[in-house]
C-alpha cells in the first residue's frame, strides 16, 4: 500500500505537468477562419459599415472595404434588424446608395 501511494505521488505531478504543457501548446495554436483575415491580405484605403435594407425593412450591416473610390469587398458583420413596417429610412438617397 505504501508503495502504491509513493507511485501515485510521483505519477500525479507528471500527469499534471503533461497537462499543463499540452494546454500551453494548444493555446498557442492560431485557429482562424481564412475569411476573417481577408482585410489583412488586401491593400485598402479605408473601410466603413453601412446598413442595407430590403423592401420589408429587414436591414443587414456590412463592412465595406474601399481602395480609392472602388469597392473591394462587402462583408456581413452578423448584425441585422427587422424594423417596423411603417419605418422610413432617414438617410438621403446619396447616403443609401453611395459607396467609397
N, C-alpha and C positions, 0 to 999 in steps of 0.2 A: 504494500500500500504506500509506503514511504517512497519507494522507487517510482511509482506511478505519479505521485504528487510532484516529485522533482522533475520528471519528464514534462508534466503539464506546465510547470513554472518556466520551463525553457521554451516549450512549443508556443505558448500564448504570445509572448513578445515577438517571436519570429513571425507568426501569422499577422500580428498587428503591424509589424514593420513592412511585411509584404503588402498588406492592405494599403498602408499609407503611401508607399512608393507607387503602387498601381494607381491610386487615386490622384497622385501628383502628376503622373504622366498622362492619364486620361484627361484631366482638367486642362492640360497644356495643349491638347489637340484642338485645332480650329475646325469645327464642323460648321460649314457655311452653305447656304443656298447660293448657287452661282449667280442667280438673278439679283441677289442682294448687293453684289459688288459691281453691278453694271456701270454705275456712275463713276466708280474709281478707274475703270478701264477706258473711259471715253474722255475726250477733251471737250469741255463745255464752258461757256462764259458765265452762265447763271441758270438758276432754277427757281421755280416758284410753285405754289399749289393753287389749284383752281377747281371749283366745283362745276360739273356738267350735269344739267338736269334734263330729264326727258319730258314728254307731254303729260305724264301723270304726276309730275313734281317729285319724282324719285331722283335724288341728287347724289352723285358719287364724286369724291375728292381725288384728284390726280396730282402728281408731281410732274411738271413739265420741264424737261431739260433742253436748253437752248444753246446754240452756238451762233453768235451774232443774231440774225433775225430768223434763223432756221430752227425748226423743232426737230430735235434729235430723237426724243422718245417721250412717251407718256407712260407713267407707272401708277397704277391704282394704289392709293395709300391704305386701303382697307376701311376707310371711313365712308359711310353712306347714311342718308336720312330720307325718310318718306315724309314730305311736307303736306300740309292740308290741301285739299282740292282747290280752294279759292286763293291759295298763296300766289302772290305775284313777285317775280324776281326783281329786286330793286336796282340791279346793276344796269348800266347803259348797254345798248347793243354792242358798242365797241368793246366794253369790258367782257361781255358774254362770249363774243367770238374772237376777240383779239388774242394773239399769242406772241410770245417773244418780243 
